[in-house]
Amino acid sequence: MTLKEKLLKLNRNRWLDIGCNRNFENKFYYMDVFLEKEIPKQYRLKYFKINILKATKKQLESVGKFDLVRMQHVLEHVGYEDGLVVLKNVARILAPKGILIITVPDLMINIKKYLNKSFNKWRTFRSWAQKRIPAGAPPSFYFSVYAHSLPVTPHKWCYDYDGLKYELSLSDCYKKIKKLKFTDKLASYPFTHNRPEEDICIIANKK
């Protein structure tokens, strides 16, 4: 049984996707920094225009509590100090026994691609990286695009499993922190993993 199926069976179906961008998956509430008029009409009633890093106590109280909070490819866009603030704010809107799912680009995958000089064979990453660098650039340029991303939404931190677990532990808000592999029975696309070929996924419970 996948995590999605399990939550539905338990009637724990109030879910929030933080940093949703313009990805709207069925049954979620959504939180990002876009103006409401930029959000498709059918999703506006479930959309919160809130910056989770700068959210006030009043804003966090206004959204209520959630059984699940998901952040897919969000945490790498803030430094680790701000990441701690984000994680603490997320804990404030999680219900008792609430679950947090985080995915980020996996540092270890990118290190292996760099050492093996195989970035050019990684089709999805290659096409994205070449929006910034020439096709014939060396592996160090491809790794730098991973580390820093595109100028519009730059990456500010790199994570592997140990780093994510460490940051969650530092926040002192979570327990049962573990890596969720795409092969795990709880995993499913895109509910837990939206880029399974390049990301690492962690699941944790609110303390």
Secondary structure, 3 states (H helix, E strand, C coil): CCHHHHHHHCCCCCEEEECCCCCCCCCEEEEECCCHHHCCHHHHHHEEECCCCCCCHHHHHHHCCEEEEEEECCHHHCCHHHHHHHHHHHHHHEEEEEEEEEEEEEHHHHHHHHHCCCHHHCHHHHHHHCCCCCCCCCHHHHHHHHHHCCCCCCCCCCECHHHHHHHHHHHCCEEEEEECCCCCCCCCCCCCCCCCCCEEEEEEEEC
